[in-house]
């Protein structure tokens, strides 16, 4: 099924309309302004979630958390760079989060792109290079095994960097379930 492209003007109008619903208290997705205001005056996040930028994996919804409960650090394929690690460090050191959770997900396009043969026309970039280092030579095991290996490697990297409680999990985009792979 081809991707439906929308105009930038449509996307901006949709975001503005969503914000209007939010401010008016008529959110379609359960978020309420009072919770946002309460979190703004006294944020007390208890976890930082390092996840993928994939629009199918909104961490606050996946874990049924409201404003201020979690810090979300999202990059393609939850690939770490200096800014992502510094963001996690700030969540731990400045905001005092108790847990860092690395959240991979099924059917991740970044992992699929990493596993794709060079002849597929996909170019390597910082994301796929990071994932490739984490998963090693794993092509025949497939995307599921690669996702798990990448999550575990990311957990190991963060444990070495932030010295905090770090766990790993995978979200199934088809069922909505989260499977914990490594605990603190």
C-alpha positions in Angstrom: 0.0 0.0 0.0 1.6 3.3 -1.1 2.2 6.0 1.5 -0.3 8.8 1.3 1.6 12.1 1.1 -0.1 15.1 2.6 0.8 18.7 2.2 2.8 20.6 4.9 -0.1 23.0 5.1 -2.5 20.2 5.9 -0.2 18.8 8.6 0.2 22.2 10.2 -3.6 22.8 10.2 -4.1 19.4 11.7 -1.7 20.1 14.5 -3.2 23.5 15.3 -6.7 22.0 15.3 -5.5 19.3 17.7 -4.0 21.9 20.0 -7.3 23.8 19.9 -9.2 20.7 21.0 -6.7 20.1 23.8 -7.0 23.6 25.1 -10.8 23.5 24.9 -10.9 20.2 26.8 -12.3 18.2 23.9 -9.2 16.0 23.2 -9.9 13.0 21.1 -7.2 11.0 22.8 -7.7 11.5 26.5 -5.1 14.1 27.3 -6.4 16.9 29.5 -5.0 20.4 29.9 -5.3 20.3 33.7 -2.8 17.4 33.8 -0.5 19.3 31.5 -0.7 22.4 33.7 -0.1 20.4 36.9 3.0 18.7 35.3 4.3 22.1 34.1 4.3 23.5 37.7 5.8 20.4 39.3 7.2 17.8 36.9 8.0 14.6 38.7 8.9 12.1 36.0 9.8 8.7 37.3 11.1 7.1 34.1 12.9 8.0 30.9 12.0 6.0 27.9 14.5 5.7 25.1 12.4 4.7 22.1 12.0 5.0 18.3 10.6 8.0 16.6 8.0 5.7 14.9 4.6 7.3 15.1 3.0 4.0 16.0 4.9 4.0 19.3 3.8 7.0 21.4 5.3 6.0 24.7 2.9 8.0 26.9 0.0 6.1 25.3 1.7 2.7 25.2 2.3 2.9 29.0 -0.9 4.8 29.7 1.0 7.7 31.4 -0.1 11.3 31.6 1.9 14.5 31.3 5.0 14.7 33.5 5.3 11.0 34.3 7.9 10.0 31.7 10.7 11.7 29.7 10.7 10.5 26.1 13.9 10.4 24.2 13.1 9.3 20.6 15.4 8.7 17.7 15.1 6.5 14.6 15.5 2.9 15.8 16.3 4.3 19.3 19.9 4.8 18.0 22.1 6.6 20.5 24.2 9.6 19.7 25.8 12.1 22.1 22.7 14.2 22.3 20.5 11.3 23.1 22.8 10.0 25.8 23.1 13.5 27.3 19.3 13.7 27.4 19.1 10.5 29.3 21.8 11.7 31.6 19.9 14.9 32.3 16.7 12.9 33.0 18.6 10.9 35.6 20.8 13.6 37.1 18.6 16.7 36.9 15.0 15.2 37.0 15.9 12.2 39.2 14.1 9.5 37.2 14.3 6.1 38.8 14.4 4.0 35.7 15.6 4.3 32.1 13.7 1.9 29.7 15.0 1.2 26.2 12.0 0.4 24.1 12.4 -1.3 20.7 9.4 -2.3 18.6 8.4 -4.8 16.1 8.4 -3.9 12.4 11.0 -1.2 12.9 11.9 0.5 9.6 15.3 1.6 10.8 16.2 -2.0 11.7 14.8 -3.3 8.4 16.8 -0.7 6.5 19.9 -1.8 8.4 19.3 -5.4 7.4 18.5 -4.6 3.8 21.2 -5.5 1.3 23.3 -2.6 0.0 21.9 -3.3 -3.4 18.4 -2.3 -2.3 19.2 1.3 -2.9 19.0 2.3 0.7 22.0 4.4 1.8 23.7 3.8 5.1 23.6 6.7 7.6 24.4 7.3 11.3 21.2 5.5 12.4 21.8 2.3 10.4 25.5 2.3 11.2 24.7 2.5 14.9 22.2 -0.3 14.6 24.6 -2.4 12.5 27.3 -2.1 15.2 24.8 -3.3 17.8 23.4 -6.2 16.0 26.6 -7.5 14.3 26.3 -10.1 11.6 22.7 -11.2 12.2 21.0 -11.1 8.8 19.7 -14.6 8.7 18.1 -14.3 12.1 15.7 -11.6 10.9 14.3 -8.4 12.2 12.9 -9.8 15.5 16.2 -11.1 16.7 17.9 -7.9 15.4 15.5 -5.8 17.4 16.1 -7.8 20.6 19.9 -7.6 20.1 19.8 -3.9 19.5 17.7 -3.3 22.6 20.1 -5.3 24.8 23.2 -3.5 23.3 21.6 -0.1 23.9 20.8 -1.1 27.5 24.4 -2.1 28.0 25.7 1.2 26.5 23.4 3.3 28.7 24.3 1.4 31.8 27.9 2.3 31.1 27.1 5.9 30.5 24.5 6.9 33.0 25.1 4.4 35.8 21.4 4.2 36.6 18.8 1.5 36.6 18.4 0.6 32.9 16.0 -2.0 31.5 15.0 -3.1 27.9 11.8 -4.1 26.3 10.1 -4.5 22.9 6.7 -3.2 22.0 4.6 -5.2 19.6 2.9 -2.8 17.2 0.3 -5.5 16.2 -0.8 -6.4 19.8 0.1 -3.4 21.9 2.0 -5.6 24.3 5.4 -4.8 25.8 7.8 -7.7 26.5 10.5 -6.9 29.0 13.9 -8.3 27.8 16.2 -7.2 30.5 15.5 -6.0 33.9 17.4 -3.6 36.2 
